[in-house]
Amino acid sequence: MAKPHPKTWSRRAALQLLYSAELTDQKVADLLEQKAVVFDNEEQDGAEPDAYAITLLKGVEEHKDEIDDMVDSCSDNWAIGRMPIMDRYILRIAVYEMMFQQELSLSVSIDEAVELAKEFGGEDESHRFVNGVLGQVAKRLEA
């Protein structure tokens, strides 16, 4: 199996910590201060999040309202608060990248989010839902 791109690992790490923060009702900054580790594969099992994961974590937290407004406006009949937790955070990470990390192409952010949704999404069709919402986000950002 090919070694994943470092940013792929960063997105997975950010997703794990965002999920942990929500489940434990903690702030991401507190988890980082406690030197929280993330678990992914044998090679990086128990590692601290890298710089890009921290960028994602801080960016999602800092721009949460803007991100959530974008997701809400692009998801038909689904308020972000009603979405499964993992889907919500997958979308937040991707939309943060799409809105605030201009050096990345929109399609890379979408593809990475769809892969995360296939692996961690809340429902059998999570990856399709995530793809559809992010497709709408991309259309708005490109307009």
KAJO-V144420 format. One record per residue. RES is the residue in one letter. SS is DSSP state (hx for helix, st for strand, lp for the rest). PSI is psi in radians with two decimals (999 if undefined). Layout:
BEGIN
RES/SS/PSI  RES/SS/PSI
END
This chain:
BEGIN
M/lp/2.39  A/lp/2.55  K/lp/2.28  P/lp/2.68  H/lp/2.51  P/hx/-0.62  K/hx/-0.46  T/hx/-0.80  W/hx/-0.69  S/hx/-0.73  R/hx/-0.73  R/hx/-0.73  A/hx/-0.79  A/hx/-0.74  L/hx/-0.79  Q/hx/-0.75  L/hx/-0.64  L/hx/-0.74  Y/hx/-0.80  S/hx/-0.74  A/hx/-0.74  E/hx/-0.80  L/hx/-0.58  T/hx/0.04  D/lp/0.83  Q/lp/2.84  K/lp/2.59  V/hx/-0.69  A/hx/-0.65  D/hx/-0.72  L/hx/-0.73  L/hx/-0.69  E/hx/-0.58  Q/lp/0.09  K/lp/0.79  A/lp/2.52  V/st/2.79  V/st/2.69  F/lp/2.23  D/lp/-1.10  N/lp/3.09  E/lp/-0.60  E/lp/-0.63  Q/lp/0.49  D/lp/2.20  G/lp/0.40  A/st/2.66  E/st/2.66  P/lp/2.53  D/lp/-3.11  A/hx/-0.72  Y/hx/-0.65  A/hx/-0.72  I/hx/-0.68  T/hx/-0.79  L/hx/-0.80  L/hx/-0.87  K/hx/-0.66  G/hx/-0.77  V/hx/-0.74  E/hx/-0.77  E/hx/-0.64  H/lp/0.36  K/hx/-0.79  D/hx/-0.77  E/hx/-0.76  I/hx/-0.84  D/hx/-0.66  D/hx/-0.74  M/hx/-0.81  V/hx/-0.82  D/hx/-0.73  S/hx/-0.29  C/hx/0.01  S/lp/1.87  D/lp/2.16  N/lp/0.37  W/lp/1.87  A/lp/2.52  I/hx/-0.56  G/hx/-0.31  R/hx/-0.14  M/lp/2.65  P/lp/2.54  I/hx/-0.84  M/hx/-0.74  D/hx/-0.76  R/hx/-0.79  Y/hx/-0.55  I/hx/-0.80  L/hx/-0.74  R/hx/-0.75  I/hx/-0.85  A/hx/-0.77  V/hx/-0.64  Y/hx/-0.85  E/hx/-0.77  M/hx/-0.63  M/hx/-0.56  F/hx/-0.10  Q/lp/1.25  Q/lp/-0.30  E/lp/-0.24  L/lp/2.52  S/lp/2.61  L/hx/-0.68  S/hx/-0.59  V/hx/-0.79  S/hx/-0.72  I/hx/-0.85  D/hx/-0.76  E/hx/-0.72  A/hx/-0.70  V/hx/-0.72  E/hx/-0.71  L/hx/-0.71  A/hx/-0.62  K/hx/-0.66  E/hx/-0.70  F/hx/-0.09  G/lp/2.75  G/lp/-0.37  E/lp/2.90  D/lp/-0.57  E/lp/0.30  S/hx/-0.76  H/hx/-0.60  R/hx/-0.73  F/hx/-0.86  V/hx/-0.79  N/hx/-0.77  G/hx/-0.80  V/hx/-0.80  L/hx/-0.52  G/hx/-0.71  Q/hx/-0.68  V/hx/-0.78  A/hx/-0.75  K/hx/-0.76  R/hx/-0.72  L/hx/-0.55  E/hx/-0.35  A/lp/999
END
